[in-house]
Structures are given as structure tokens and as C-alpha cells.
Amino acid sequence: MHTPAALLLELGLILTALSVLGGVARRLSLSPIPLYLLAGLAVGEGGVAPVPAAGEFVETGAAIGVVLLLLTLGLQFSLPEFTAGLRQHMPSAVVDLVLNAAPGAVTGWLLGFDGLGILALAGATYVSSSGIIARLLADLRRLGNRETPAILSVLVMEDIVMAAYLPLLAVLAAGGPWWQALLGTVAAVGAVLAAFTASYRWGHHLGRLLSHPDAEQLLLRVLGLTLIVAALAEVVHASAAVGAFLVGLSLTGETADRARAVLSPLRDLFAAIFFLGIGLSVDPEELVPFLPAACGLAAVTAVTKVVTGRYAASRDRVGRRGQLRAGTALIARGEFSLVIIGLVGTMHGGLAPLVTAYVFVLAVVGPLLTHLAGALPRGPDRAAAETVRPPHP
């Protein structure tokens, strides 16, 4: 089997550079995500050091990275407590949709986009990045915080909305009839709800099926099943992230603890590739003219996400500091917004570079604001805002 030397060399240089950047971020007590994104910008098309041989690997690895991030995040929680959280946060989902889709829709109208362009920009400003936020919560050691269930509930609600939204957008972009769009939407939402129901009723059997004393067997079984579920979710235009998250939620006890241990190194590798991939997809020359508009839209929707997070965390009686952490954690946009412009971006001049610039700004600024929110001076409500959660019931 012949392995291209250029591929090996480029991957080796990429991983070495990511290691250096990650080390710098750790020394500064920061998340490495912004540095990884900037590194992707540097090695992408139009960057200072393009890596054409490694591009396909990075694109594939980025998709795996999102799946692993959400799988390991799901392993931190149990399905019953998370389901209760979803019921608690239905009003939060409504607030999230209204506050964060409206700025995109208004901007699209002001820029003269047609109905499809307005719908696409509204979706891009609405949905947060599950991948970036999952890594942020781990990097900043907030998985046990009281505001974290509220954050996850909002993210999963967004993914369910995306399950209805993406088939609708895809059919409309292709010029299909309204009934076909409606049928695709109903099928996608039904598939997500069926997956939740199956996981809730029979998920406890999954641990016994996947459990094995050998770490290699456990890794192969859990990862194999997760990728299959993620693929099925994508087939019905739902989110691969939701599928992976459900698998993680279904595993409990010792099986979940051991799975988390064996998957963590793999998750860290592919998560770094995921953040690199976002930057790699960006052409700096195309973004510059749209940066002023993107920054203005980013400023508005950063505020609306903070309001969303504060409201969601307040429903769980989290203190003010925890509410602020929840709000800033939701700011980052990422993979879903890029999928949206992939569906309709070429049909509307200016939409693709505007959304790409917008996503990149918030993907970099969001983690920094999240870090700063956690570094504010401690107040008297800190004890009420944070507590360590048991790994599993």
C-alpha cells in the first residue's frame, strides 16, 4: 500500500503546529479553540501555508470530531434527567428561536434577499455550534456546573428544530413542491422523536450489549454503533450530533465511565481537526469585504444568545454568574450555519461570504467571551450557581 509522502508530511506539520498552539493556550489558561480556528485559516485556500494533500483528511476528520464531541458529552449525563430538562426548557427553546432567528431574517430583508435567502440567514444566526460548545464545557471544566443542563437542553432543542428546518430548506432550494418539503420535515422530526423514545425505553439494554472487559473491544463497539446511528440521523436530515449524543446518554454506570476513558484521546485528536476544518473552509480574501456587516450581526446575536442563556439558566434557578456563563457559552456558531450556506449560498450573491465571516467571528470571539465570563470576580451567588454533579445515577 502506497502512502503519499505529502499527506504524511502535511499531517505531521499540522499536528505539531496544533500541539504548540494548544500548549500556548493552556499556559494562558485559555481554550485552544480560537487558535485552532486561526490555524485553519492560515492553512486553507488563500492562506499563507495551504495544505492541499491533507484537505480531504481534515474534512472527514472534522465530521468525526463533531460526533465524538457529542458522544462523550452525552456520556456525562443520564437520559432520564436530561429528558426532564428538555421538558423544563420548552419555553427556553421558544425564546431562543425568536431572539436569534429574527436578527438574521431582518438583515436578509435589509440586504434585499428573497424569501429563501432570508430563511437561510435566519437559520444561520439562530443555531449555535454544538461541537464548539461541547469542547468549551470540557476545556473550562464546566460539565458539572448547574447551568450546563440548561445549555445542553437549548442545544438539543436547536438540533431538533434543525431536523425540521434543513429538509425544508433543501427542498425549497432545489425548487421542489411545498408538499415534498412538508413531507421531508415531518419524516425528519418523526425520526428524531422515535430515536429519543427508543433510547428512553430500551437504552438501558445498550450498556450490556456494548460492555466488554477488553478496552479495545469496548472502543470498537461504542464507536462503531455511534457512527452508524450518526449516519442514520444524517440520512433523515437530522443531526449526526443528536444521534451521537443519544448513544452517550443511553450508556450509564461503569460502561459509560470506561467508554469515556478510552474515547477521550480519540475525541481530543479529532476535535482539534474539527476546529481546524472550520478555518480551512474559509477563504480570507472573500471575507474581508463582508467583515463590517458580519461583525455588526455578530454583536447583535451575541447579545441575544446571552439573553437566551440567562433565561434558560434562570429556569433552573441558577445564580447570576451561572446565567452569564450559560449565555456566553451559547454564542459560538459553527457547523450547522456552514451547512445552511452550503445548501443555498451559491444561489444568493453575498450570502455565503457573509455567513462564513459571521461564523468565523463568533467561533473565535465566543470561546474568549465564555472564558472571560468564568474569570469574573467571584460573587456571593457562586455557591448557588455551581455544584459538582455525580457522573451518573
Residue, then its C-alpha position, 0 to 999 in steps of 0.5 A: m500500500h502506497t502512502p503519499a509522502a505529502l499527506l504524511l508530511e502535511l499531517g505531521l506539520i499540522l499536528t505539531a503546529l496544533s500541539v504548540l498552539g494548544g500548549v500556548a493556550r493552556r499556559l494562558s489558561l485559555s481554550p485552544i479553540p480560537l487558535y485552532l480556528l486561526a490555524g485553519l485559516a492560515v492553512g486553507e485556500g488563500g492562506v499563507a501555508p495551504v495544505p492541499a494533500a491533507g484537505e480531504f483528511v481534515e474534512t472527514g476528520a472534522a465530521i468525526g470530531v463533531v460526533l465524538l464531541l457529542l458522544t462523550l458529552g452525552l456520556q456525562f449525563s443520564l437520559p432520564e434527567f436530561t429528558a426532564g430538562l428538555r421538558q423544563h426548557m420548552p419555553s427556553a427553546v421558544v425564546d431562543l428561536v425568536l431572539n436569534a432567528a429574527p436578527g438574521a431574517v431582518t438583515g436578509w430583508l435589509l440586504g434585499f434577499d428573497g424569501l429563501g435567502i432570508l430563511a437561510l440567514a435566519g437559520a444561520t444566526y439562530v443555531s449555535s455550534s454544538g461541537i464548539i460548545a461541547r469542547l468549551l464545557a470540557d476545556l473550562r471544566r464546566l460539565g458539572n456546573r448547574e447551568t450546563p443542563a440548561i445549555l445542553s437542553v437549548l442545544v438539543m432543542e436547536d438540533i431538533v428544530m434543525a431536523a425540521y428546518l434543513p429538509l425544508l430548506a433543501v427542498l425549497a432550494a432545489g425548487g421542489p413542491w411545498w408538499q415534498a418539503l412538508l413531507g421531508t420535515v415531518a419524516a425528519v422530526g418523526a425520526v428524531l422523536a422515535a430515536f429519543t423514545a427508543s433510547y428512553r425505553w430500551g437504552h438501558h439494554l445498550g450498556r450490556l450489549l456494548s460492555h466488554p472487559d477488553a478496552e479495545q473491544l469496548l472502543l470498537r463497539v461504542l464507536g462503531l454503533t455511534l457512527i452508524v446511528a450518526a449516519l442514520a440521523e444524517v440520512v433523515h436530515a437530522s443531526a449526526a450530533v443528536g444521534a451521537f449524543l443519544v448513544g452517550l446518554s443511553l450508556t450509564g454506570e461503569t460502561a459509560d465511565r470506561a467508554r469515556a476513558v478510552l474515547s477521550p484521546l480519540r475525541d481530543l485528536f479529532a476535535a482539534i481537526f474539527f476546529l481546524g476544518i472550520g478555518l480551512s473552509v474559509d477563504p480570507e480574501e472573500l471575507v474581508p469585504f463582508l467583515p463590517a456587516a458580519c461583525g455588526l450581526a455578530a454583536v447583535t446575536a451575541v447579545t441575544k444568545v446571552v439573553t437566551g442563556r440567562y433565561a434558560a439558566s434562570r429556569d433552573r434557578v441558577g445564580r447570576r454568574g451561572q446565567l452569564r456563563a450559560g449565555t456566553a457559552l451559547i454564542a459560538r456558531g459553527e457547523f450547522s450555519l456552514v451547512i445552511i450556506g452550503l445548501v443555498g449560498t451559491m444561489h444568493g450573491g453575498l450570502a455565503p461570504l457573509v455567513t462564513a465571516y459571521v461564523f468565523v467571528l463568533a467561533v473565535v470571539g465566543p470561546l474568549l467571551t465564555h472564558l472571560a465570563g468564568a474569570l469574573p470576580r467571584g460573587p456571593d451567588r457562586a455557591a448557588a450557581e455551581t455544584v459538582r454533579p455525580p457522573h451518573p445515577 
